[in-house]
Amino acid sequence: AAKWAKAVPASGAVAAFEQLVAAGSAVGASPGAKEGAAVAAAELSRALGASAEAGAVAALPALFALAGDKAAPVRAAAEDAVDTIVTSSVSWAARRGVVPHLLEATDAKCQWTTKVCALRALGELSKNAPKQVAAAVPDIIPAASYAVSDAKPQVKDAAMAALSTVCNT
């Protein structure tokens, strides 16, 4: 995947991300295809960095869906891709555009593993882009506060950690 990612020109990044999302989120896609799509998304983000941000940010909803998958390798690959996009592949100017995707992934209708992934990413984003996160605090606090009352202890813990990080940066 790393070799392929380096061969993609920055101008073709959006199309590459669209292909990955389509392959990984296709109805009936095998766990291997889903995991492969997430791994490739992470590698593409690492290889192209901020020049691929439009495609990377657009791929976040599909990656969050994969973070809720039943297969542990798929979840792990999706979490790695989300982390890569949020922490290093998106320019400081575009990070504010990531927040709505993170908040949407904490919705009650999402799988608990998706919520945990999004809340962890929110905490990381607040460390790496404190000004952009500070501007979104009025949107973040209600969503993260709602997650604190989730039935799953893992979601509660992730929400508390995210709130602590957001409020302390």
Salt bridges, closest charged atoms under 4 A:
GLU43 OE2 - ARG46 NH1 3.22
ASP69 OD1 - LYS34 NZ 2.85
ASP80 OD1 - ARG46 NH2 2.82
ASP107 OD2 - LYS109 NZ 3.52
GLU124 OE2 - LYS127 NZ 3.21
ASP150 OD2 - LYS115 NZ 2.64
